[in-house]
Amino acid sequence: MTDEFRELLKRVGSGTHTSKNLSREETATATRMMLLQSATPAQIGAFMIAHRIKRPTPEELAGILDTFDQLDNKLQVCPQHQHQTVVLGNPYDGRSRTVPVTIITALILASADIPVVLHGGDCMPTKYGMPLKEVWQGLGVNFGECNLTQAQSIYNKSNIGFIYLPQHFPAANNFITFREQIGKRPPFATAELAWCPVEGNHHLVAGFVHPPTEERFRETFKIRQRKDFTLVKGLEGSCDLSRSRTGIIALSTSKDDFERLLLDPADYSLNGSDITFESNTQTISLIKEVIQGENSQLFPAAILNGGFYLWRFGIANTLESGFALAEEILAKRQVADKLTQLQSIISTVQHHQDHQ
């Protein structure tokens, strides 16, 4: 048992009226002891539940992210890329209610020369939904076998990067068993949305579900002096805008503040029902249709999301032109070409590594 950790646990776990918030430094210490498992399993489980009930403060989220940055492995921003790297933060436990378009969005941005980095792991609690890695695999892209050097090379050459927990952040991956045992998302799951596995100039996009999460993120970013961010009330906490409701989005500004954007898809004739997730097979089939430029039922969602992000990152001057450009990129099969290029690059990189 770790006495130092026990004292921190007592602070957060003493009840609704007597628990106390930790400082940024104390939370960083507790996070390190949990990720490295120098605290006991009983202590870790108790802390996770107590911290969830108390709710993490922005200072505590900053402390968690401080330790993530100390223990993780990061991709390095490529100086040859002309545009700022975009990091898309999505819940690691995947999608189980709606079909995702996140990877289509990433391919659209990469086709427009905007480098994109995603991150995640395998199918995991509490939702056990379809993770990004399995979507990539269904598209013939296996990031799961890439070490960090290979992932860096793929990112440099294709504008697409993926940080895969088991390979690149084993301390975080080893922690997943505790999530399964407590049966609830711990504050780590919130912090992951705002974690950035990239070293260098980048723009962070994070999805969220509940409005208090957005406010916590903004306050956390002030503490950590993050200036470039986009926060999206997306489908299942992802970066995916919904077609069935007005999008609530927080956009960082040049004045170190933020402005609110309410994006109603109906204003652009892109409204409709979000497609219900039925299976991995159904999801991959729908995504493949869009990538091949087919005007299928998922196509409007791809235009909505691709067009918004093309506008947000300066490729299009207006939302209307962003949506038109996203449709053009898909219809001209530029996304299909980008996927083919990515498949070829991964195959070449892995083959080269195997023969060294």
DOKEVO-259128 format. One line per field, with one value per residue: x, y negated, z of N, C-alpha, C in turn. Coordinates in pm, whole numbers, always signed. Layout:
n.xx	[X:...]
n.yy	[Y:...]
n.zz	[Z:...]
ca.xx	[X:...]
ca.yy	[Y:...]
ca.zz	[Z:...]
c.xx	[X:...]
c.yy	[Y:...]
c.zz	[Z:...]
This chain:
n.xx	[+84:+43:+127:+140:-31:-267:-329:-397:-618:-792:-854:-1012:-1210:-1378:-1645:-1958:-1982:-1745:-1525:-1229:-1086:-805:-480:-325:-67:-81:-275:-143:+59:-94:-206:+20:+100:-114:-118:+133:+92:+186:+35:-205:-433:-684:-672:-656:-900:-1082:-1012:-1076:-1358:-1436:-1338:-1486:-1745:-1713:-1641:-1407:-1204:-1105:-834:-755:-797:-602:-375:-390:-350:-94:+62:+2:+136:+398:+439:+361:+397:+470:+374:+576:+527:+529:+763:+740:+474:+219:+2:-146:-140:-419:-583:-804:-1015:-1179:-1418:-1272:-1407:-1563:-1822:-2167:-2428:-2471:-2370:-2034:-1860:-1610:-1357:-1392:-1407:-1145:-1001:-1096:-994:-719:-693:-714:-473:-442:-291:-381:-435:-535:-644:-653:-768:-821:-1137:-1322:-1424:-1657:-1860:-1801:-1806:-1762:-1433:-1202:-979:-1079:-1249:-1062:-926:-1127:-1126:-900:-665:-416:-331:-260:-32:+182:+483:+613:+800:+729:+464:+514:+646:+442:+252:+400:+417:+157:-24:-189:-216:-195:-224:-187:-296:-207:+40:+176:+129:+155:+122:-120:-286:-265:-409:-672:-800:-883:-1089:-1275:-1334:-1448:-1667:-1758:-1708:-1407:-1257:-1027:-1116:-1245:-1031:-880:-1007:-919:-653:-340:-157:+63:+359:+434:+312:-33:-389:-650:-930:-1210:-1461:-1774:-2034:-2195:-2281:-2135:-1887:-1769:-1725:-1542:-1328:-1257:-1168:-960:-790:-714:-558:-353:-256:-342:-424:-545:-833:-1125:-1441:-1689:-2024:-2090:-2197:-2249:-2050:-1842:-1640:-1815:-2059:-2411:-2682:-2940:-2989:-2924:-2588:-2371:-2105:-1783:-1548:-1212:-1059:-859:-815:-756:-983:-1317:-1572:-1920:-2071:-2365:-2476:-2705:-2805:-3022:-3028:-2865:-2965:-2890:-2992:-3140:-3194:-2976:-2775:-2856:-2646:-2584:-2417:-2068:-2004:-2210:-2150:-1890:-1947:-2118:-1946:-1748:-1895:-1936:-1671:-1602:-1735:-2008:-2343:-2480:-2679:-2524:-2386:-2469:-2406:-2131:-2065:-2162:-1994:-1731:-1732:-1775:-1535:-1343:-1399:-1351:-1077:-972:-960:-1182:-1374:-1629:-1904:-2087:-1929:-1747:-1901:-1966:-1712:-1635:-1818:-1733:-1470:-1525:-1688:-1513:-1350:-1124:-1090:-1106:-872:-687:-716:-627:-361:-275:-300:-104:+129:+148:+180:+428:+600:+582:+677:+938:+1041:+1023:+1226:+1459]
n.yy	[+119:-229:-498:-771:-792:-710:-927:-1120:-994:-995:-1263:-1312:-1126:-1150:-1207:-1377:-1629:-1678:-1613:-1717:-1922:-1836:-1977:-2087:-1978:-1774:-1609:-1531:-1378:-1171:-1061:-965:-764:-592:-522:-400:-206:-196:-253:-53:+197:+179:-81:-230:-170:-272:-542:-615:-583:-758:-999:-1026:-1058:-1297:-1470:-1592:-1883:-2170:-2223:-1973:-1814:-1931:-1845:-1566:-1556:-1665:-1455:-1255:-1367:-1337:-1064:-952:-858:-1057:-1177:-1367:-1690:-1740:-1927:-1968:-1975:-2189:-2300:-2359:-2095:-1887:-1752:-1500:-1433:-1164:-958:-676:-437:-391:-364:-293:-350:-526:-560:-626:-911:-1001:-911:-942:-1219:-1278:-1178:-1345:-1593:-1536:-1495:-1752:-1852:-1897:-1793:-1523:-1381:-1099:-911:-621:-303:+51:+234:+139:+97:-159:-120:+55:+13:-34:-90:-341:-214:+30:-56:-162:+79:+219:+79:+160:+70:+112:-5:+106:+263:+96:-43:-327:-465:-380:-475:-747:-786:-715:-912:-1143:-1106:-1072:-1248:-1150:-1042:-802:-729:-452:-297:-40:-1:-248:-388:-226:-232:-368:-195:+40:-34:+0:+227:+162:-15:+158:+314:+132:+46:-202:-510:-663:-979:-988:-916:-1142:-1320:-1209:-1291:-1548:-1518:-1542:-1375:-1478:-1647:-1976:-2241:-2254:-2196:-2135:-1929:-1842:-1618:-1625:-1546:-1645:-1975:-2089:-1965:-2087:-2346:-2286:-2191:-2429:-2588:-2429:-2443:-2711:-2707:-2540:-2682:-2647:-2745:-2700:-2555:-2348:-2272:-2029:-1945:-1650:-1349:-1088:-1189:-1235:-1387:-1420:-1599:-1618:-1541:-1569:-1763:-2094:-2191:-2245:-2441:-2532:-2771:-2853:-3179:-3444:-3616:-3484:-3372:-3246:-3174:-3118:-2890:-2807:-2561:-2485:-2217:-2222:-2472:-2452:-2260:-2006:-1854:-1578:-1231:-1077:-798:-482:-274:+58:+279:+374:+454:+340:+70:+37:+94:-119:-338:-279:-312:-589:-680:-589:-770:-745:-852:-788:-694:-786:-990:-1274:-1330:-1308:-1522:-1737:-1725:-1713:-1951:-2149:-2128:-2181:-2449:-2547:-2515:-2683:-2624:-2665:-2960:-3015:-2851:-2745:-2720:-2542:-2308:-2257:-2209:-1981:-1796:-1795:-1693:-1435:-1338:-1347:-1146:-1187:-1129:-852:-804:-902:-717:-485:-561:-580:-312:-196:-327:-242:+33:+35:-86:+94:+326:+251:+220:+481:+604:+503]
n.zz	[+0:-70:+115:+51:-169:-46:+118:-73:-181:+37:+42:-190:-158:+65:+85:-4:+122:+251:+97:-82:-337:-543:-599:-906:-922:-728:-841:-1072:-957:-839:-1072:-1206:-1023:-1046:-1322:-1347:-1169:-907:-691:-508:-646:-510:-408:-645:-776:-586:-589:-854:-866:-660:-759:-989:-885:-740:-945:-1174:-1139:-1341:-1277:-1185:-1413:-1572:-1434:-1474:-1752:-1763:-1661:-1847:-2065:-1981:-1975:-2214:-2566:-2846:-3171:-3394:-3516:-3861:-4037:-4308:-4369:-4480:-4349:-4024:-3789:-3717:-3441:-3363:-3109:-2970:-2787:-2634:-2600:-2815:-3074:-3058:-3108:-3321:-3665:-3738:-3885:-3860:-3958:-4230:-4237:-4153:-4372:-4575:-4490:-4496:-4769:-4851:-4784:-4513:-4225:-4012:-3693:-3514:-3224:-3009:-2878:-2843:-2860:-2583:-2233:-2119:-2293:-2500:-2773:-3132:-3202:-3333:-3442:-3540:-3739:-3920:-3977:-4112:-4342:-4462:-4350:-4128:-3843:-3607:-3594:-3616:-3508:-3319:-3478:-3736:-3742:-3735:-3980:-4159:-4103:-4178:-4454:-4550:-4436:-4243:-3917:-3650:-3316:-3128:-2847:-2719:-2849:-2836:-2600:-2354:-2072:-2028:-2168:-2017:-1801:-1858:-1765:-1507:-1555:-1661:-1441:-1256:-1392:-1483:-1661:-1588:-1471:-1630:-1883:-1967:-1975:-2181:-2413:-2440:-2461:-2626:-2857:-2999:-3076:-3110:-3330:-3328:-3366:-3152:-3156:-2975:-2876:-2695:-2456:-2239:-2138:-1908:-1938:-2159:-2057:-1853:-2007:-2145:-1932:-1841:-2061:-2048:-1816:-1902:-2107:-2369:-2692:-2944:-3031:-3084:-2977:-2971:-2945:-3001:-3181:-2964:-2800:-2972:-3236:-3440:-3607:-3564:-3784:-3708:-3520:-3396:-3410:-3140:-3080:-2970:-3047:-3051:-3034:-3177:-2972:-2742:-2635:-2667:-2910:-2964:-3182:-3341:-3531:-3759:-3939:-4113:-4224:-4439:-4596:-4514:-4317:-4138:-4048:-3815:-3884:-3760:-3569:-3649:-3686:-3704:-3962:-4120:-4074:-4182:-4449:-4521:-4486:-4675:-4911:-4918:-4931:-5182:-5333:-5367:-5360:-5104:-4811:-4599:-4702:-4687:-4417:-4422:-4588:-4434:-4204:-4313:-4463:-4266:-4114:-4309:-4353:-4094:-4067:-4253:-4526:-4678:-4739:-4650:-4480:-4662:-4897:-4797:-4759:-5026:-5127:-4984:-5086:-5352:-5326:-5242:-5452:-5668:-5608:-5456:-5190:-5194:-5338:-5155:-4946:-5076:-5122:-4854:-4771:-4934:-4846:-4578:-4617:-4751:-4562:-4346:-4470:-4532:-4275:-4182:-4324:-4238]
ca.xx	[+0:+118:+73:+122:-153:-381:-364:-467:-746:-876:-900:-1119:-1307:-1435:-1789:-2010:-1967:-1611:-1415:-1158:-1020:-661:-411:-276:+51:-124:-343:-38:+123:-188:-218:+142:+99:-214:-76:+248:+40:+254:-77:-263:-559:-793:-660:-686:-1044:-1149:-987:-1149:-1499:-1452:-1312:-1601:-1858:-1681:-1621:-1276:-1196:-1010:-697:-728:-781:-470:-277:-394:-287:+50:+125:-7:+243:+527:+452:+317:+481:+402:+421:+634:+471:+621:+787:+706:+331:+192:-105:-141:-194:-546:-599:-945:-1031:-1306:-1420:-1202:-1491:-1621:-1958:-2260:-2565:-2477:-2259:-1939:-1800:-1484:-1246:-1417:-1364:-998:-953:-1127:-897:-588:-696:-697:-338:-442:-253:-476:-393:-638:-584:-747:-720:-908:-1271:-1298:-1538:-1774:-1957:-1760:-1847:-1665:-1330:-1145:-886:-1154:-1295:-946:-901:-1229:-1090:-774:-554:-388:-240:-231:+101:+284:+551:+609:+878:+646:+350:+566:+672:+313:+196:+476:+397:+17:-107:-276:-144:-278:-156:-258:-256:-122:+174:+242:+107:+117:+78:-263:-355:-270:-504:-809:-861:-950:-1216:-1368:-1372:-1536:-1791:-1794:-1601:-1339:-1214:-928:-1186:-1267:-901:-834:-1064:-840:-510:-285:-38:+145:+453:+447:+196:-150:-522:-719:-1076:-1256:-1605:-1827:-2178:-2261:-2229:-2029:-1757:-1713:-1674:-1420:-1222:-1211:-1091:-837:-704:-656:-452:-242:-219:-377:-492:-615:-920:-1265:-1514:-1809:-2123:-2105:-2265:-2188:-1930:-1737:-1626:-1911:-2181:-2536:-2774:-3076:-3002:-2831:-2457:-2324:-1961:-1701:-1434:-1114:-1039:-725:-809:-742:-1115:-1390:-1702:-2015:-2132:-2478:-2483:-2826:-2790:-3136:-2997:-2785:-3033:-2814:-3055:-3194:-3174:-2846:-2793:-2841:-2542:-2638:-2307:-1942:-2012:-2294:-2078:-1782:-2009:-2167:-1829:-1685:-1976:-1907:-1533:-1601:-1806:-2148:-2437:-2557:-2748:-2427:-2318:-2492:-2332:-1991:-2056:-2180:-1875:-1614:-1743:-1753:-1394:-1270:-1418:-1287:-932:-929:-954:-1299:-1401:-1762:-1956:-2146:-1822:-1690:-1987:-1951:-1580:-1637:-1890:-1647:-1359:-1578:-1736:-1398:-1278:-997:-1083:-1071:-730:-611:-718:-537:-225:-245:-279:+25:+237:+159:+238:+570:+671:+592:+763:+1076:+1080:+1037:+1346:+1579]
ca.yy	[+0:-353:-596:-899:-785:-701:-1062:-1184:-926:-1045:-1398:-1312:-1023:-1160:-1231:-1492:-1756:-1695:-1588:-1837:-1914:-1828:-2074:-2035:-1896:-1654:-1521:-1474:-1272:-1059:-1000:-888:-644:-501:-469:-311:-106:-190:-242:+81:+202:+128:-226:-285:-160:-366:-679:-637:-600:-880:-1113:-1036:-1113:-1435:-1538:-1656:-2026:-2202:-2205:-1829:-1768:-1977:-1756:-1438:-1576:-1684:-1323:-1191:-1422:-1287:-919:-903:-877:-1151:-1205:-1500:-1764:-1736:-2063:-1975:-1998:-2332:-2346:-2318:-1962:-1878:-1632:-1472:-1356:-1092:-861:-553:-316:-367:-402:-180:-395:-595:-529:-737:-961:-1063:-875:-1009:-1358:-1281:-1157:-1467:-1695:-1496:-1518:-1897:-1881:-1925:-1673:-1485:-1274:-1040:-824:-532:-168:+160:+232:+128:+52:-89:-104:+164:-21:-14:-193:-389:-115:+131:-120:-161:+216:+252:+9:+214:-4:+172:-83:+179:+326:-6:-103:-473:-509:-356:-567:-879:-785:-714:-1046:-1238:-1084:-1062:-1346:-1078:-977:-733:-681:-332:-282:+76:-15:-376:-439:-105:-259:-397:-74:+134:-85:+27:+331:+99:-68:+269:+361:+38:+39:-339:-591:-748:-1108:-966:-911:-1282:-1379:-1157:-1372:-1671:-1482:-1561:-1292:-1540:-1748:-2081:-2327:-2174:-2243:-2025:-1917:-1745:-1600:-1614:-1520:-1730:-2113:-2118:-1916:-2192:-2453:-2235:-2191:-2565:-2633:-2350:-2498:-2835:-2668:-2480:-2780:-2601:-2854:-2659:-2441:-2343:-2179:-1994:-1857:-1559:-1222:-1000:-1252:-1237:-1511:-1415:-1679:-1547:-1598:-1576:-1870:-2205:-2168:-2344:-2435:-2639:-2797:-2946:-3299:-3502:-3696:-3390:-3350:-3155:-3220:-3008:-2870:-2716:-2522:-2409:-2156:-2255:-2597:-2418:-2143:-1886:-1791:-1444:-1139:-1013:-656:-395:-170:+193:+374:+329:+480:+235:-57:+36:+90:-255:-425:-251:-371:-733:-698:-566:-878:-712:-939:-695:-756:-849:-1096:-1408:-1346:-1330:-1659:-1827:-1726:-1752:-2092:-2232:-2130:-2253:-2591:-2580:-2518:-2785:-2582:-2728:-3090:-3013:-2717:-2698:-2674:-2422:-2193:-2231:-2151:-1844:-1714:-1781:-1604:-1298:-1300:-1329:-1029:-1223:-1055:-715:-805:-919:-589:-395:-606:-543:-167:-169:-377:-152:+159:+11:-114:+218:+419:+203:+250:+626:+650:+440]
ca.zz	[+0:-80:+209:-17:-249:+46:+162:-183:-191:+145:+9:-290:-130:+199:+84:-78:+193:+310:+3:-123:-467:-543:-682:-1033:-894:-656:-936:-1158:-879:-828:-1205:-1229:-939:-1099:-1451:-1324:-1077:-777:-598:-513:-720:-427:-403:-777:-797:-496:-637:-978:-835:-581:-845:-1079:-809:-707:-1072:-1178:-1165:-1449:-1227:-1180:-1551:-1616:-1373:-1545:-1883:-1740:-1648:-1979:-2148:-1932:-1990:-2344:-2684:-2934:-3306:-3411:-3629:-3976:-4089:-4450:-4384:-4498:-4260:-3885:-3763:-3645:-3359:-3338:-2986:-2961:-2679:-2667:-2597:-2946:-3115:-3053:-3138:-3451:-3756:-3736:-4009:-3819:-4046:-4358:-4215:-4151:-4509:-4651:-4451:-4549:-4913:-4869:-4733:-4369:-4152:-3907:-3602:-3429:-3123:-2943:-2853:-2887:-2803:-2439:-2154:-2070:-2401:-2589:-2908:-3239:-3192:-3459:-3499:-3614:-3863:-4010:-4022:-4210:-4466:-4512:-4291:-3998:-3760:-3484:-3597:-3643:-3394:-3326:-3594:-3854:-3737:-3772:-4124:-4228:-4083:-4259:-4597:-4590:-4364:-4149:-3808:-3551:-3196:-3084:-2707:-2685:-2906:-2816:-2465:-2282:-1935:-2036:-2212:-1905:-1703:-1903:-1682:-1393:-1605:-1675:-1310:-1186:-1469:-1513:-1717:-1490:-1527:-1736:-2011:-2004:-2008:-2311:-2521:-2450:-2468:-2760:-2877:-3102:-3028:-3211:-3354:-3362:-3328:-3087:-3162:-2876:-2865:-2559:-2447:-2141:-2139:-1811:-1987:-2244:-1971:-1787:-2107:-2170:-1816:-1842:-2165:-1996:-1722:-1976:-2210:-2504:-2760:-3064:-3002:-3127:-2892:-3046:-2884:-3114:-3164:-2864:-2746:-3073:-3315:-3550:-3597:-3592:-3883:-3653:-3423:-3411:-3351:-3043:-3104:-2914:-3133:-2995:-3113:-3168:-2850:-2631:-2579:-2756:-2955:-2980:-3312:-3346:-3671:-3787:-4073:-4198:-4296:-4557:-4656:-4478:-4201:-4158:-3937:-3799:-3914:-3644:-3576:-3639:-3675:-3765:-4106:-4178:-4064:-4282:-4582:-4545:-4498:-4804:-5017:-4922:-4977:-5327:-5399:-5390:-5290:-5021:-4698:-4510:-4777:-4632:-4292:-4459:-4639:-4319:-4119:-4392:-4499:-4148:-4075:-4414:-4322:-3966:-4080:-4347:-4666:-4740:-4679:-4589:-4458:-4788:-4987:-4735:-4791:-5169:-5149:-4931:-5184:-5469:-5293:-5240:-5585:-5757:-5556:-5394:-5064:-5231:-5374:-5031:-4876:-5150:-5091:-4716:-4769:-4998:-4759:-4463:-4664:-4782:-4436:-4269:-4545:-4514:-4136:-4168:-4392:-4185]
c.xx	[+88:+54:+49:-6:-276:-425:-438:-607:-842:-932:-1020:-1233:-1377:-1582:-1827:-1975:-1825:-1495:-1356:-1095:-870:-603:-369:-159:+13:-194:-243:+32:+34:-201:-97:+140:-5:-168:+41:+215:+129:+154:-137:-391:-677:-790:-700:-836:-1121:-1133:-1070:-1297:-1522:-1435:-1427:-1719:-1835:-1682:-1489:-1287:-1103:-865:-660:-713:-645:-361:-272:-321:-137:+121:+114:+110:+381:+548:+421:+429:+402:+459:+477:+571:+574:+641:+751:+556:+301:+90:-84:-204:-322:-551:-747:-959:-1170:-1303:-1358:-1292:-1586:-1764:-2048:-2402:-2577:-2354:-2164:-1895:-1663:-1371:-1267:-1373:-1213:-942:-982:-1024:-759:-580:-678:-565:-336:-404:-346:-417:-513:-571:-693:-686:-812:-1049:-1259:-1424:-1543:-1874:-1928:-1810:-1736:-1560:-1275:-1055:-960:-1215:-1181:-920:-1001:-1204:-955:-651:-530:-283:-193:-93:+214:+350:+556:+686:+798:+529:+394:+588:+542:+247:+267:+438:+251:-73:-204:-189:-241:-190:-243:-208:-168:+21:+247:+224:+64:+70:-72:-342:-368:-370:-649:-877:-932:-1083:-1321:-1420:-1465:-1666:-1840:-1676:-1537:-1303:-1104:-994:-1220:-1137:-852:-886:-981:-690:-462:-156:+52:+232:+472:+317:+76:-278:-599:-869:-1117:-1408:-1647:-1977:-2248:-2199:-2124:-1890:-1691:-1652:-1545:-1303:-1168:-1126:-958:-739:-641:-539:-330:-197:-235:-462:-580:-701:-1057:-1333:-1653:-1899:-2166:-2177:-2187:-2057:-1815:-1725:-1728:-2033:-2302:-2615:-2910:-3095:-2900:-2700:-2418:-2172:-1894:-1574:-1339:-1097:-897:-707:-799:-874:-1186:-1518:-1789:-2070:-2245:-2505:-2604:-2814:-2904:-3112:-2922:-2840:-2954:-2872:-3113:-3167:-3030:-2866:-2764:-2734:-2607:-2529:-2182:-1947:-2093:-2221:-1970:-1838:-2054:-2051:-1761:-1763:-1945:-1767:-1522:-1683:-1952:-2238:-2533:-2616:-2653:-2361:-2344:-2417:-2184:-1971:-2067:-2052:-1750:-1615:-1720:-1605:-1307:-1281:-1341:-1136:-883:-916:-1069:-1331:-1535:-1804:-2015:-2039:-1751:-1769:-1973:-1817:-1574:-1706:-1804:-1533:-1405:-1617:-1622:-1306:-1139:-980:-1047:-923:-643:-605:-624:-391:-184:-219:-142:+141:+256:+223:+388:+652:+690:+683:+910:+1127:+1107:+1171:+1472:+1654]
c.yy	[-125:-458:-730:-900:-780:-839:-1138:-1125:-976:-1183:-1394:-1219:-1032:-1201:-1363:-1624:-1780:-1665:-1720:-1815:-1905:-1943:-2007:-1939:-1767:-1556:-1457:-1360:-1149:-986:-914:-757:-542:-439:-372:-200:-84:-200:-102:+80:+148:-24:-290:-283:-258:-509:-708:-663:-731:-1005:-1133:-1101:-1262:-1524:-1613:-1806:-2051:-2185:-2057:-1771:-1810:-1887:-1620:-1450:-1601:-1550:-1244:-1237:-1371:-1140:-868:-907:-963:-1145:-1346:-1567:-1771:-1877:-2078:-1999:-2148:-2386:-2291:-2180:-1969:-1746:-1616:-1380:-1297:-993:-728:-430:-307:-412:-279:-220:-461:-562:-649:-781:-1022:-1036:-932:-1155:-1370:-1267:-1278:-1574:-1662:-1516:-1666:-1946:-1927:-1796:-1648:-1371:-1230:-949:-741:-395:-63:+141:+235:+81:-101:-54:+19:+140:+6:-125:-231:-286:-12:+73:-121:-20:+258:+187:+55:+142:+48:+90:-5:+240:+226:-53:-255:-526:-493:-453:-708:-889:-791:-851:-1148:-1229:-1095:-1171:-1280:-1011:-909:-685:-572:-294:-161:+63:-137:-436:-323:-129:-289:-274:+27:+93:-46:+132:+274:+39:+43:+314:+265:+14:-101:-410:-675:-882:-1096:-969:-1051:-1346:-1332:-1238:-1498:-1645:-1498:-1481:-1344:-1646:-1851:-2155:-2245:-2242:-2123:-2036:-1809:-1739:-1597:-1588:-1624:-1870:-2143:-2070:-2022:-2304:-2411:-2235:-2332:-2618:-2557:-2405:-2630:-2805:-2619:-2565:-2725:-2706:-2809:-2536:-2461:-2236:-2156:-1904:-1760:-1431:-1131:-1057:-1262:-1375:-1519:-1500:-1595:-1618:-1627:-1686:-1980:-2174:-2281:-2333:-2555:-2652:-2893:-3064:-3350:-3586:-3609:-3368:-3248:-3224:-3099:-3007:-2769:-2683:-2431:-2350:-2191:-2384:-2570:-2294:-2014:-1816:-1655:-1359:-1089:-862:-571:-290:-34:+297:+312:+344:+373:+102:-66:+26:-52:-352:-404:-314:-520:-757:-678:-669:-851:-800:-852:-769:-823:-971:-1237:-1433:-1373:-1471:-1759:-1838:-1770:-1900:-2185:-2242:-2194:-2404:-2630:-2595:-2597:-2744:-2643:-2858:-3097:-2869:-2660:-2646:-2552:-2298:-2157:-2164:-2008:-1751:-1690:-1684:-1458:-1252:-1273:-1215:-1062:-1152:-909:-704:-819:-789:-490:-431:-563:-393:-132:-211:-284:-20:+146:-7:+15:+319:+381:+238:+399:+675:+578:+533]
c.zz	[+0:+10:+142:-98:-159:+93:+52:-200:-84:+113:-85:-251:+2:+201:+19:-10:+243:+216:-44:-260:-449:-626:-813:-1008:-823:-750:-1031:-1086:-870:-962:-1237:-1149:-987:-1232:-1438:-1226:-955:-664:-612:-596:-640:-423:-536:-803:-712:-545:-761:-952:-760:-667:-943:-1008:-778:-831:-1072:-1205:-1283:-1403:-1223:-1320:-1606:-1560:-1439:-1679:-1871:-1734:-1778:-2066:-2107:-1966:-2131:-2448:-2782:-3076:-3310:-3533:-3741:-4032:-4236:-4473:-4387:-4399:-4118:-3868:-3681:-3570:-3328:-3217:-2973:-2845:-2721:-2669:-2715:-2966:-3115:-3090:-3275:-3533:-3760:-3876:-3980:-3916:-4186:-4349:-4220:-4292:-4597:-4619:-4507:-4700:-4947:-4808:-4588:-4297:-4033:-3825:-3520:-3328:-3055:-2926:-2912:-2830:-2650:-2366:-2152:-2180:-2486:-2731:-3008:-3231:-3329:-3525:-3584:-3741:-3964:-4065:-4129:-4345:-4522:-4461:-4150:-3923:-3638:-3479:-3618:-3513:-3415:-3446:-3722:-3858:-3778:-3922:-4203:-4220:-4172:-4406:-4642:-4534:-4266:-4043:-3713:-3437:-3134:-2946:-2678:-2735:-2851:-2677:-2375:-2139:-1932:-2077:-2099:-1799:-1736:-1817:-1561:-1436:-1613:-1540:-1236:-1263:-1501:-1579:-1607:-1552:-1633:-1874:-2060:-2050:-2145:-2428:-2547:-2453:-2611:-2776:-2988:-3038:-3139:-3231:-3401:-3313:-3273:-3105:-3063:-2877:-2719:-2568:-2361:-2141:-2032:-1855:-2075:-2160:-1900:-1885:-2129:-2054:-1807:-1944:-2122:-1903:-1797:-2095:-2352:-2571:-2877:-3035:-3065:-3043:-2951:-2961:-2992:-3080:-3070:-2810:-2844:-3136:-3427:-3522:-3635:-3700:-3824:-3549:-3454:-3340:-3259:-3040:-3039:-2997:-3064:-3090:-3094:-3042:-2725:-2559:-2669:-2800:-2982:-3122:-3298:-3492:-3692:-3927:-4167:-4277:-4426:-4629:-4632:-4356:-4239:-4036:-3935:-3811:-3791:-3668:-3555:-3618:-3733:-3916:-4177:-4182:-4170:-4423:-4616:-4565:-4633:-4918:-5032:-4978:-5127:-5404:-5425:-5303:-5208:-4901:-4599:-4574:-4720:-4501:-4320:-4511:-4525:-4238:-4196:-4425:-4383:-4115:-4183:-4394:-4196:-3981:-4202:-4492:-4745:-4666:-4607:-4565:-4587:-4883:-4929:-4768:-4940:-5197:-5098:-5030:-5307:-5444:-5293:-5380:-5682:-5711:-5502:-5261:-5090:-5266:-5249:-4952:-4944:-5122:-4951:-4705:-4826:-4909:-4640:-4504:-4690:-4655:-4356:-4338:-4526:-4376:-4119:-4228:-4346:-4088]
